[in-house]
Amino acid sequence: MQKRIVIIGAGATGLGAAFRLYEKGHLNWSIYERCDRIGGLASSFTDKEGFTWDLGRHVISSQYPYFNRFVHLLLRDRLLERAQQARVYLLDKWVPYPFQNNIHHLPPPQVLECLLGLYKAQSTPNTSTNFSEWVTWLFGPGIANLFLLPYNSKIWGDQIDTLDRGWVTEKIGTASFERILRNIVLNMDDIGSGSCSTYQYPSSGGIGGLFQAIVPLIRKNLVLSAPLSSIDTESRTLHFENGAENTYDTMISTIPIDRLVSLIRPKRHTLIQSARMLHYRSIQTVGVGLEKPAVDTCGGWAYFPESDLPFYRVTSLPHISPAMVPEGDTARYSSFLCEIPCRQKAAEHAGPVTEQAVAGLERCGLIDGKDRQAIVSTWGTTVEYAYPVPSIDRDRALASLHPALARMGIFSRGRFGSWRYEIGDMDHSVMMGVEAVDRILEGSSEPTAGFRAGTTPVQA
Ligand SMILES: Cc1cc2nc3c(=O)[nH]c(=O)nc-3n(C[C@H](O)[C@H](O)[C@H](O)COP(=O)(O)OP(=O)(O)OC[C@H]3O[C@@H](n4cnc5c(N)ncnc54)[C@H](O)[C@@H]3O)c2cc1C
């Protein structure tokens, strides 16, 4: 008899696991999704005017050969390849990204401040204990205070002081004094090289178009509109809001781990306490569609560290894919997707932010006063679980949660299932799903989540 495997959540992680089970020819499994559609955070919505919106800017860029094959298999010739040309908007200038490589775009006093700070940082011993100290040590106070700290304060809010430093190199990169000096002296733009300088995107359907092609492969195992409501871990029985039940030998849960432990019956107070040590940040996304040709000022998307602008990132969607505007007609239509941070749980009580977003677009010059009449569509939504906070306490909480869950036959994986921002992208998520299946079926390690074969978190 084959092991009964149940996956909860049909986002990137759950779909990665489902695809692997399909690939391995395993038959005894199901995937349950709360919503009436698949995709989770990597979903897209087309409004009645014909504009398509993602839940925040999502592009594909990966160094995993398996994930890249997966993307090609699903999208085949529907995959666009793009050069990364992002910008940072600061002091009324559009500085190419990565910021540290392109400070020659700043006024001379700020160039000097950044360069001197970086020079001194190179010879200062590393005594940092948290994120803010780490970036100041690595990049110097000029680059840290102008961009990295204000930008990260916008995303992480009052959590910035609790951030660990372990994820910095993966997400922010490093700084080379010689390279930065060369770019200043030669007045040369430097957007980096390697896999980070390009990205991919589905040619239609927004980022959600990536995962739609998986549906025919897993249709008979997929149950939509089925929120999990409780888990009896003694009988390994799952209860759903519609009254349905199912049993599992092993469950791959991709829902936020704090929600997961709240569903366990009988209640496990020590797990609930550990989960309280975990924090997250929410965002509001605002889409603004215009009947006006698309002009690329911000290089596809831009980062906004300054506090007088409400968003931390704005994306010119037609520059990622023309299909994001009605009939793909970029000579007639343009659109911007604004991501606005808000505190955990605060988003649903926040007022409408569309006006703030439009005023912000005017303030930085992405649209001008006359363009207000050209707005033909606005769209907005709240993403409650958007950023898992990589706080100093996080790993202590996870070290007690994962082994306890594994003893109940539960693998908690994915952006909020693992609660690890540094492995929180779509490729990491798909790979966590794939590797969890390999572990369940073959006992192999999970390199992405960092669980070695035979270690406690998997002794289910
Ligand atoms: C603003 C933003 C920008 C991003 N940009 C990028 C990017 O450019 N590139 C990139 O690679 N990644 C990006 N990501 C990360 C990417 O979205 C995630 O890696 C990925 O979508 C996470 O997939 P997941 O399956 O782990 O989680 P989710 O997508 O959250 O999936 C979990 C699923 O579980 C379901 N669920 C929840 N509760 C229940 C329940 N009780 N019962 C049943 N189902 C339930 C949810 O509906 C959801 O479908 C971004 C994320 C955000 C928030």
The ligand as a Tripos MOL2 file, in Angstrom:
@<TRIPOS>MOLECULE
LIG
   53    58     1     0     0
SMALL
NO_CHARGES

@<TRIPOS>ATOM
      1 C1          5.2180   41.1170   -2.7730 C.3       1 LIG1
      2 C2          5.9130   39.8380   -3.1500 C.ar      1 LIG1
      3 C3          6.7750   39.8160   -4.2450 C.ar      1 LIG1
      4 C4          7.4170   38.6250   -4.5960 C.ar      1 LIG1
      5 N1          8.2470   38.6180   -5.6790 N.ar      1 LIG1
      6 C5          8.8340   37.4740   -6.0680 C.ar      1 LIG1
      7 C6          9.6610   37.4310   -7.2340 C.ar      1 LIG1
      8 O1          9.8490   38.4320   -7.9380 O.2       1 LIG1
      9 N2         10.2290   36.2400   -7.5750 N.ar      1 LIG1
     10 C7         10.0440   35.1050   -6.8310 C.ar      1 LIG1
     11 O2         10.5820   34.0510   -7.2030 O.2       1 LIG1
     12 N3          9.2680   35.1120   -5.7290 N.ar      1 LIG1
     13 C8          8.6640   36.2550   -5.3360 C.ar      1 LIG1
     14 N4          7.8600   36.2710   -4.2190 N.ar      1 LIG1
     15 C9          7.7340   35.0380   -3.4220 C.3       1 LIG1
     16 C10         6.6730   34.0730   -3.9710 C.3       1 LIG1
     17 O3          5.4170   34.6900   -4.0220 O.3       1 LIG1
     18 C11         6.6270   32.8740   -3.0140 C.3       1 LIG1
     19 O4          7.8670   32.2340   -3.0030 O.3       1 LIG1
     20 C12         5.6810   31.7830   -3.3770 C.3       1 LIG1
     21 O5          4.5590   32.2360   -4.0600 O.3       1 LIG1
     22 C13         5.2940   31.0960   -2.0630 C.3       1 LIG1
     23 O6          4.5760   29.9430   -2.3340 O.3       1 LIG1
     24 P1          4.0160   29.0560   -1.1310 P.3       1 LIG1
     25 O7          3.3290   27.9230   -1.7770 O.co2     1 LIG1
     26 O8          5.0950   28.7620   -0.1620 O.co2     1 LIG1
     27 O9          2.9900   29.9760   -0.3470 O.3       1 LIG1
     28 P2          1.5700   30.6010   -0.8260 P.3       1 LIG1
     29 O10         1.6910   31.1300   -2.2020 O.co2     1 LIG1
     30 O11         1.2000   31.5170    0.2710 O.co2     1 LIG1
     31 O12         0.6330   29.3300   -0.8580 O.3       1 LIG1
     32 C14        -0.0250   28.8170    0.2750 C.3       1 LIG1
     33 C15        -1.4150   28.3740   -0.1830 C.3       1 LIG1
     34 O13        -2.0920   27.8150    0.9450 O.3       1 LIG1
     35 C16        -3.4500   28.2010    0.8620 C.3       1 LIG1
     36 N5         -4.0470   28.0820    2.2040 N.ar      1 LIG1
     37 C17        -3.8650   28.9130    3.2600 C.ar      1 LIG1
     38 N6         -4.5800   28.4770    4.3110 N.ar      1 LIG1
     39 C18        -5.2120   27.3550    3.9180 C.ar      1 LIG1
     40 C19        -6.1010   26.4470    4.5720 C.ar      1 LIG1
     41 N7         -6.4870   26.6070    5.8480 N.pl3     1 LIG1
     42 N8         -6.5700   25.3830    3.8580 N.ar      1 LIG1
     43 C20        -6.2000   25.1870    2.5620 C.ar      1 LIG1
     44 N9         -5.3660   26.0310    1.8960 N.ar      1 LIG1
     45 C21        -4.8790   27.0880    2.5710 C.ar      1 LIG1
     46 C22        -3.3980   29.6210    0.3470 C.3       1 LIG1
     47 O14        -4.6400   30.0290   -0.2090 O.3       1 LIG1
     48 C23        -2.2760   29.5250   -0.6940 C.3       1 LIG1
     49 O15        -2.7650   29.2170   -1.9780 O.3       1 LIG1
     50 C24         7.2050   37.4510   -3.8350 C.ar      1 LIG1
     51 C25         6.3280   37.4640   -2.7550 C.ar      1 LIG1
     52 C26         5.6890   38.6400   -2.4030 C.ar      1 LIG1
     53 C27         4.7340   38.6550   -1.2410 C.3       1 LIG1
@<TRIPOS>BOND
     1     1     2 1
     2     2     3 ar
     3     2    52 ar
     4     3     4 ar
     5     4     5 ar
     6     4    50 ar
     7     5     6 ar
     8     6     7 ar
     9     6    13 1
    10     7     8 2
    11     7     9 ar
    12     9    10 ar
    13    10    11 2
    14    10    12 ar
    15    12    13 ar
    16    13    14 ar
    17    14    15 1
    18    14    50 ar
    19    15    16 1
    20    16    17 1
    21    16    18 1
    22    18    19 1
    23    18    20 1
    24    20    21 1
    25    20    22 1
    26    22    23 1
    27    23    24 1
    28    24    25 2
    29    24    26 1
    30    24    27 1
    31    27    28 1
    32    28    29 2
    33    28    30 1
    34    28    31 1
    35    31    32 1
    36    32    33 1
    37    33    34 1
    38    33    48 1
    39    34    35 1
    40    35    36 1
    41    35    46 1
    42    36    37 ar
    43    36    45 ar
    44    37    38 ar
    45    38    39 ar
    46    39    40 ar
    47    39    45 ar
    48    40    41 1
    49    40    42 ar
    50    42    43 ar
    51    43    44 ar
    52    44    45 ar
    53    46    47 1
    54    46    48 1
    55    48    49 1
    56    50    51 ar
    57    51    52 ar
    58    52    53 1
@<TRIPOS>SUBSTRUCTURE
     1 LIG1         1 GROUP 0 **** ****
